Structure formats: C-alpha cells, structure tokens
C-alpha cells in the first residue's frame, strides 16, 4: 500500500542521493488497476516485479553493481 499511496515515503526518497530499487513480490502489472500506480515512479532507478523473494536478491545485486 505504501507504493500506491504514501507520498511521505516519496518525499523521503526524493532526498536520497543513492540509487533506489522498488521491489514488488507479485507482478503488479497483472493485478488491479490501482496497484499498477506507484508514487515512486520516476524516482526509483529500477523496478523489479513478480519475482517473489528473489526480487530482493536482484535488487541487492543491482545496488552493489551501482557502487562500482
């Protein structure tokens, strides 16, 4: 729900000077229309959806690669 409604989180992420990855366990593009919207759109460097817990591993790998 934070992804869809929390502008407080968006405001905080806007202050970050580091890469941000948005991770969704389910394939939100295939779910209800309201779940397809993210207040983080345009802020996250990468969005990973539909990969279950493996998505978190992919996000960490991306973030490590960005540090190099």
C-alpha positions in Angstrom: 0.0 0.0 0.0 2.9 2.4 0.6 3.9 2.2 -3.0 0.4 3.3 -4.1 -0.5 5.9 -1.5 2.4 7.1 0.6 3.6 10.5 -0.6 5.5 10.8 2.7 7.8 7.9 1.5 8.1 9.6 -1.9 9.1 12.8 -0.3 11.8 11.0 1.7 13.1 9.1 -1.3 13.4 12.4 -3.3 16.1 13.4 -0.8 18.2 10.3 -1.4 21.4 10.7 -3.2 21.8 7.0 -3.7 20.2 4.5 -6.1 16.7 3.3 -5.2 15.1 0.0 -6.2 11.3 -0.6 -6.0 10.6 -4.3 -5.4 7.2 -6.0 -5.6 6.8 -9.7 -4.8 3.9 -10.0 -7.2 3.5 -8.9 -10.8 1.7 -5.7 -10.1 1.1 -5.0 -13.8 -1.2 -8.0 -13.8 -3.2 -7.0 -10.8 -5.9 -4.5 -10.1 -5.6 -1.1 -11.8 -4.9 0.8 -8.6 -1.9 -1.5 -7.8 -0.2 -0.5 -11.1 0.3 3.0 -9.9 3.4 3.9 -7.9 4.1 7.1 -6.1 7.8 6.3 -6.6 7.5 6.3 -10.4 10.3 8.4 -11.8 12.4 8.2 -8.6 13.4 4.6 -8.4 16.4 3.7 -10.5 14.9 0.2 -11.1 11.6 -1.6 -10.5 11.5 -5.3 -10.0 8.1 -7.1 -10.0 6.8 -10.6 -10.0 9.9 -12.4 -8.9 8.8 -13.2 -5.3 11.6 -13.0 -2.7 14.2 -13.5 -5.4 13.4 -9.9 -6.4 15.1 -8.6 -3.2 18.3 -10.5 -4.2 18.2 -9.0 -7.7 17.7 -5.5 -6.1 20.7 -6.0 -3.9 22.9 -7.2 -6.8 21.8 -4.1 -8.7 22.7 -1.8 -5.8 26.1 -3.5 -5.4 26.9 -3.1 -9.1 25.9 0.6 -8.9 28.5 1.2 -6.2 31.3 0.1 -8.5 
